[in-house]
Amino acid sequence: MPNQSSTPTASSLLTLTIAPAQVIRGGGVLSSTVADIAKLGTRPLIVAGNRTLGICQESLQEIFQAQELQTTSVSYGADCCEVTLKALRKAAKEHKADVIIGVGGGKALDTAKLVGHQLQLPVVTIPTSAATCAGWTALSNVYSESGAFLYDVALSRCPDLLILDYDLIQTAPQRTLVAGIGDAIAKWYEASVSSGHLQDTLVIAAVQLARVLRDILFQKAAAALQSPGSEVWREVVDATVLSAGLIGGLGGAQCRTVAAHAVHNGLTHLSGYASIHGEKVAYGILVQLRLEEMLQGNQLADAARQQLLKFYAEIGLPQKLADLGLGNITLAELQTAAEITLAPNSDIHRLPFPVAWEHLMAAMISTTAPNQLKIKNG
């Protein structure tokens, strides 16, 4: 009888990058985790921003020297961009680095992960704020030198080690945690649209986790912001840094981003405005819900937007363009952002209906509208 078994082809395989190989969390854990870092390599290249290096370099050097690690530190500059990546690869080779350590916010961690991916070296992420889930994910966003989003890179694996030191996170401005809440709560509004109809077991789990994450943030965010360092504060930090990352790991690319992040990407192409990632994403959720109202007549989206507006007002997330410093945006600038948001490869096209640039512009200027305005699509 002929052998009926077959070898799966590359196209039939699904590779999931769900979680870091190891996660260590707790207050003051950084100093006690150097031995775990040393297992990955003894010649770390530390990638951080100028501010982080200025604040942490001396203390980090003392911690690493205790394990006789031969470190060198390099600033990633202003953004995770091609010029920076090239310089960091050169620095890593000159140092003969055998492990990459990212210390800082989302852009520092994305840069470190991508350099590690390109050089096939292990990666350690040490977030200094709870502004994003970048310390967890197998994904890096690449920007231009001026901060405009260009593309993202799916990495071969999540970090080898994530160190979440609550004491370090607590030194960050509270604004970063508020932004992290905005970035994390977007998981539900985007995943439920892009993947809520799918039957894959892990995708179902990811969507349900996104719903639980939303509920945790609704219930605990305000209390957490009022009591930094408390147990409820730690729970919210875990939600933004860890749980938010797990959703994308379980659900895959189709469960990560839809219109909210696409709007963020478009807005990064407007220069001179100082809002941070999670703030733009939070605003982008309102734009997505507004589109669902306008183009589908979706009353649930209307109710969700009104609920979010109250929540945003309570914790300080932006509700409209003016809150992002874009109160005086010109029509030409708005159209530029809209057209980039609607680029052919944009995640906004995961919406179950087509969006024209004039519809998107209308949604972008009416995120606080009290009543639903129906626009006939087509």
Buried (B, 14 or more C-beta within 10 A) or exposed (E): EEEEEEEEEEEEEEEEBBBBEBBBBBEEBBEEBBEBBBEBBBBBBBBBBEEBBEBBBEEBBEBBEEEEBBBBBBBBBBBBBEEBBEBBBEBBEEBEBBBBBBBBBBBBBBBBBBBBBBBEBBBBBBBBBBBBBBBBBBBBBBBBEEBBBBEBBEBEBBBBBBBBBBEBBBEBEBBBBBBBBBBBBBBBBBBBBBBBEBEBEBBBBBBBBBBEBBEBBBEBBBBBBEEBEEEBBBBBBBBBBBBBBBBBBBBBEBBBBBBBBBBBBBBBBBEEBEBBBBBBBBBBBBBBBBBBBBBBEBEEBBEBBBEBBEBBEEBBBBBBBEBBBBEEBEEEBBBBBBBBBBEEEBBBBBBEEEBBBEBBBBBBBBBBBEEBEEBEEE
